[in-house]
Amino acid sequence: MKKISSTMKKKTGKKIKLCDIIEKEIKDNGLRNGFPKSFDSHIKQLKIKKIINHKDFTDIPFVTIDGQDSKDFDDAVWSETKKGVTNIMIAISDVSFFIEKNDPLDLEAKKRGNSFYFPDRVIPMFPKEISNDICSLIPNKERASVVIEIKIKNFMVVSFKIHRAKIISVARLTYNEVDKIFFSNEKNNRFYIQIKNLFECYRVLKILSEKKNKINFITDEFEIIEKKNENLVLKKKKPLESYKLIEELMIIANENVAKFIKHNALNSIFRNHEKPKLDKINELKKLLQENNIITNSKFNNQKDFINILSYKNKDYFFLNDALLKTQSKAFYSCESFGHFGLGLDYYTHFTSPIRRYSDLRVHRDILDFIFEGKKNSVEKSLDNHLTSQEKKSDSIERKILERACSLYIKFKKIKYCYGTIDAIENFGIFIRAIDLPFSCLVRNKNRYLRNSKFKSHENNFKIGQKVSFKIKRNDIFSGKILGENVKIIN
């Protein structure tokens, strides 16, 4: 088990809270928290900066669709379908208009690489005056934007334009709100028409993605909610259609911006996702064989993964996670290698310049080329730095979720759980819980491995099996959990 730090030891005399766990992760990872007072004068100048040389798109009824607690709105959307042509406008905050290259705010943002999000706070890439106000597409406020205009006919992009424009978002909508308005057919709602048009656009984009063989993995996401009278609550997020709607809009924007970069030979940053590695594919084939799923697939294309996902049912519920584990990790690079999971030859990150530095860099590269005819030079090591910062953010999020789950289990006095066998090693088996976001280890005692199966007198375990187990030890300081008394569920 992980050694308990002296910082946490001092707190064993009192009840450990979620905020303690978050503070420790921030400190242990050396995150840059807060901004110098010297930035105040820069921010004051930005507040009075006039939006000039931007087209006037303030008559377009853009809306933002985000989470309930979001404050940094960097994308607003609009769509309309007429006579078989789907018109799309995606407005992205024009951060590069306010933040000049190599000024103090820019250099600090580059060091951070991205914003870091926690259950109770945000450590933003830019000061909150910028991320939550000056650059945020707040409703009923005139804002500088880069607008992507796309026309689709017969499920093909027939027109793509990039504008620098000022917009006014007419509404700040949430995912829950949008789903409710559309699926409850609330025609009296004043935003019903905009939302209905966006869902018609979503229908077209889904078909477009299917034609490109996008792999639709489904992952459970948990929300950590801190309560006053309780330690915290873990809530599984609903798989809302409005979230997928925005995802498809962002994907088509990012894809076409990446094509623009490639076709104009610009030096910029691509978002890459390579094919699965051979060793991962061999592990997957072995797992499928053990579960009597016969296939001749080589898994070097998206269709093979999509076909196996179609097997998913009550007996093969583990397939989504198994196929997801096979995938390579996405990364940034000045070269384009395509995006395997999305089935795209070119992809980048363009739609979140308030919270990702990669997107800000892409904005500068395309805008400098369009309006000044300038091609920026390659910035050595930036792609590796941004990939590293993203990995750090993901790791912190995972650790906080693990420790929050340990706290929740202790508070609720949970002893028995259901899960699936996730991995088998010579020292034991790993089980992934079904209803909570944690994995536990059941150590190997008087058992042995044979043909990749963990055997005992009573059980014959294999990856993917559904099991029940008892929590033997729960270390809230590390988030590590040990299990015992594993039983197969038929």
N, C-alpha and C positions, 0 to 999 in steps of 0.2 A: 504494500500500500504506500501511497505517496506520503512523504514525511511532512508533518504539520509544521508550518512556518512559525517563527517566534511571534510574528505580528498577530497571527490568528490565535496562538496559544494564550496571549494576553486577554483575548476576548472570550475565553471559555468560561469565565466567571459570569458572563451575561449571555443572554439569548442572541445567537448569531442571526443577523437580518440580511435581507437581499442586498441592501446598500453596502454592507460590509464586504460581501463577495465582489460587488462591482468595483468598489474602491481598491480592493486588493489587485484585481485584474488590471485596472488602469495603472497602478503603481508598478506592478511586476513587469508590465510591457512597456514601461517608459513612455506612455502616450503624452503628447504635447497638449497640455490642458490650459485653457485661457490664452489671452493674446496680450502683447505689450501695450502699454498706455500710449506709446508713440503712434499706434495705428489710429487713434481717435481723430487726429487731424486729417488723415487720408479719408476716413469714413465720412467726415463732415463735408468734404469736397465732393464726394460721390453722391451725397444726398441732394445736392443742388445741380448736378450735371444734367444738362438738357439733352433729350433724345433727338438727335439730328440725323439727317440722311437715312431715315428709316421710312419705308412705305407705310401708308396709313391703312391698317387692316382692322381698325377699331369697330367697323360695322359687322365684322364676323362674330357670331355669338359663341366664342370659345368657352369651354368649361374645363375646370380641373377635376380630376377624379383620383383621390388618394385615400390613405388610411385615416381613421378617426383622429389620431394624435399628430398627424403631419402638419408641419408649418413651413417647410421649405418646398414650395411648389415650383418645380422647374419644367413642367410640361403641361400644356393645355391643348385640347383637341376639338375638332369639328369635322363633320362629314355630311355629305348629301348625295343621294343616288337619283339620277334622272336619266331616262331613256337608255338604260343599260350601262351608264357610265357612273362609276363611283368616284366622287371628288373627295379628297382628304386633305386637311390642313393640320399639321402638327407644329405647334408653337413651342419652342424651347427657349428658356431664359438666355438672353444675350449677355452672359457673364463677361465675355471678352471685351465688350463695349466699356465696361466699368473697370475691369482689372487689367492693367497693362502688364505686358511681359516683363519679368524681372523687377517689378516694383516690390516693396516689402510684403504686401498682401499676397502677391503671386508666389514669391519665394517661400513664404510660410505654408501656403496651400500645397505647393509641390512637395515639401518635406512630409506633410501629413499624408498626401496621396489620395485620401478619401475621408469622408466623415465617418465617425464611429458611433453606432446607435446602440443604446442600452435600454432596458425596460423602464428606467426612471429618468433618463437624461440623454442628451446628444452631445458629443464632442465634435463640433462642426469643422469643416475644412476652412470655412471663412467665418469671421465674427457674425454673431446673430443679426446684427443690424443689416448685414449684406444678405445672408442666407435666408432670413425670415422676413425681410422687408424690401430692401433696395432691388434685389434680383428676383425675389419671389413673385410669382404670377398671382398676386392677391386679387380677389374679385373686386371689380369696380374701380380698379386703379390702372392708369396707363403704364404699360411696361414695355421695355425694349426686348425684342425676341428675334430669334432666327427661325423662320417659318419654312417648313418642308411642305411643298405642294405636290401631291401625287394624284394622277388620274389612272383608274383601272377600268379596262374594258375587256370582256371575254376572259376574265381572270389573268390578265396580263397588264403590267405597268406600261402605259402608252405615253405618259408624260411625267417628268420629274423636274422640279424647279426649287431653287433655294433663294429665299428672300430675307433681307434684313428689314424687319417691320415692327411697328408699335401696335400693340393689341390691348384690349380690355377684356379680361375674363368676366363673364356674366354670372358665374356661380362657382362656389367651392363645394363640390359634391364628394361624398364618401362612397366607397365600394358597396357597403350595405344599403345605402340610400338609393343608389342607381339600380341595384338588383331589385329592390322593393318596388320602385316606380315602374320599371319595365315589366316585371313578371306579374305584378298585381294589376297591370294595365291601368295605371292611374292617369287617365287622359286629362283630368282637370289640373294636374300638376303643370306649372308653367314651363318646366324643362322637359316635359314628356317628349315633345317633337325632336329636340336635340338628342335625347337618349335613344329614342326609337331609330333615328337615322344612324347613330353610332353602332347600334346592334345590327342593322342591315349591313353596315360596313364590315363589322366583325364576321358576319356570315360569309362574305366574300373573301376576307383575309384568311379565314380558317381553311377554305377550299384551296386557296393559293398555297398555304403552308402544307396541306396534305399532298398537293402535287409535287412539292419539293421534298417530300418524305421527312418532314419534321417528326422527331420522336417525342411523343407526349408522355413524359414520365409524371407520375403523380406522387407527391411527397406530402407527408403530414407535417404541418407547421403548428407550433405551439406558441401561445401568447402568455407571457408572465405578467400577472396582475397583482400588485402589492395591495394588501388590505390592512386597515387599521386594527381591526379586531382579530385578524388572522395573520399568519406569517406571509402567505401569498397564495395565489390560485393559479393553477396551470390549465389553460383553456385551449382546446384544439380549434384552430381557425377553420371556418367554413370555406370550402372551395367555390368561391363566388365567380360567376360568369363575367362580371364587370372587371375583375382582376385579369382574367384571360383576354378580355377585350383590349384593355390598355397594353397588355403584354404584346399582343399581335400588332398594335399600332406602333409601339416602340421598335419592334423587330423590323418592320418594313422600312421605318425611317433609318435605322442603323444600317440595314443592308444596302439601301440605295445611296447613302452617304459613303459607305465603303467602296461601292462601285465607282462613284464619282472620284474618290481619291485614287483608286487604282487606274482608271481610264485616263486621268490627267497626270499620272506619274508623280503624285505629290509625296513628299516625305512626311509621313504621319504615323499614327498608331493603329494597328488592327487588333481585333479581339479574336483569338484563335482557339479552336477546339478540335484536336486531332483525333484520328481513328483510335479505337482501343488497342492496347498493346497485346501482343501474341500470348504472353503468359496469362493475362486476364481472360482472354478469350478461351484458352484451354481450361481454366478453372470453371468458367461458365458452362462449357460443353460437358465437363465432368459432372457438374451439379444437375444439369438437365437429364443426363443419362441415368443418374441415381434416382431421379424422380420420374423415370419412364416417359420422358418427353423426347421422342425420336426426331432428330432433325439432321439434315445434311448441310445446314447453313454454315458459312465460313465467318459470318459476322464482320465482314469488311465493308458492309454497306448498311444504310439505315433500314431498308426493307426487312432485313433479317431480324433486326431488333423489334420492329413493329409487328412482324408475324408472331414472334414469341410472346409479346405483350398481349396478343389476342387470346392466349391460353389462360390468362389470369381469371381465376374463379375461386370458389371457397376452398378447393384443394390446392390450387397453385397461387395463393394470395401473396406468396413471398417473391414472386417473379419480378415485380417492379423494382424492389430493392436490390435484387441480385443483378439485374441488368444495369441498374444505376451504378452499382459498385464497379462494374466492368469499364465504365467510361473514364477517359483521360480527364485531367484537370484543365480548365480553360486558362489562357494566359495572354498577356499583351506582348506585341512584337512589332517592330517597324516593317516586318515582312508579313505577307498574307499567306496563310495556310488553309483558310476556309474554316467553316464551323460545322463539324460533323453532326452534332445533335440537332441543329436546325436545318441541316441539308443545304447549306449555303456555301457558295464559292468564296464570297467576300462578306466580312462582317466587321463592325467596329462598335465602339461605345460613343454615342453622340448626344443622348437624350437626358443626361443628368450632370450638367456642368457645375451645378451648385455643390454637389456632393462627391463628384469623382474628377480628379485632375486629368485623367485620360481624355474625358469628354471636352474639357476646356482646351486642351492641346489640339484636338481634332477641330474644334470651332475655329481656332486661330489659323490653322493650316488651310482650311477651305475658304474662310473669309478673306485672308490675305491674298489668296490666289484669285478669287472672284473680283474683288474690288481694287486690288493693287497690282495684280498680275505677278505676284511674288511667290516663289516656292521656298518655303522654309527649309533649313538644314536639319539633318538628323540629330537628335539630342541623345548622345550616347548614354547608355545605362538607365535611361528614364523608364523604358518598358519593364526592365527587371525590378526596378524600385517599386513601380506601381503594382506589379504582380505580387511582390513581397508584402506590401502594405495591405493588399486585399486578403492575402492568406492570413495575415495577422488579425485582421478584422473578423474573418470567418472562425479562426481558432478561438478568439476571445468570446465570440457569441456562443460557440459550442460549449466552452468551459463553463460559462455562466449558466447556460441551460442545464448542464449536468449537475451543477452544485445547487441550483434552484430546485431541481427535481429531488435531490437528496433532502433538502429542507422540507419540501412538500410531503415526501414519504414519511419523514420523522414526525411532522406536525399532525398528519392524518393517521399515524400509527399503522401504516400499510404493511402487511406481512406477506400476503400471497398475491401473485401476479400471473398473468398469461403473457406468453411471448413466442418468438420463433427462434430456432437455432440459426445463428448468424455465421458462426465459424467454429471449426473443430481443430484444436491443437493437441500436442502430446501432453500438455500440462492441464488441459481442461477444455470446456466448451464455453462459447460466448452466446448469450441469449439477448435478443433485442425485445424489449417490452412492447406490447401492442397498444396499450391505452395511455402510456406515459413515455416521455422522451428520454429513456435511459437504456443502457446495455449493462449486463452484469456478467461476471465470470463465475462459473461453477468449476472448482478445482478437481483435477483427476485424482481420485483416491481408490486404490485397488481396482482400477479399470485400465484398459489398454486399447490402443488403436489397431484396427484391422480393415484394410481396404477403404480407408478414409471414413470409417464408421466408428463411432465412439460406443463401445459395448460394455454391458454389465450383465449380471445374471437376469435382471428384469427388463432392461431396455436395450434397444438397438437404435442409437441416435444417428441422424443424418441432417445435413444442412437443409433448412426450409421447413422442418417439422414444427408443428404447433405444440407447445408444451405449457405445463403449469410449473411454478417453482416458488420456493419460499425465500424471502430475503434473510440472509444469515447475518450480514454485517453491512452497515450503511455509514460511510465516512463522509460527513457533511463538509469537511475541510477540503477534501480532494474531489468529491463527487463520485468516488469509486464505490461500487456496490458488489458484494459477493453474494452468490445464491447457493441454494442446496435443495435437496428433495425434488429433483426434476422428474416429471412424469409426462409421458406422451399423451396427447389428446387425440383420440381417433375421430 
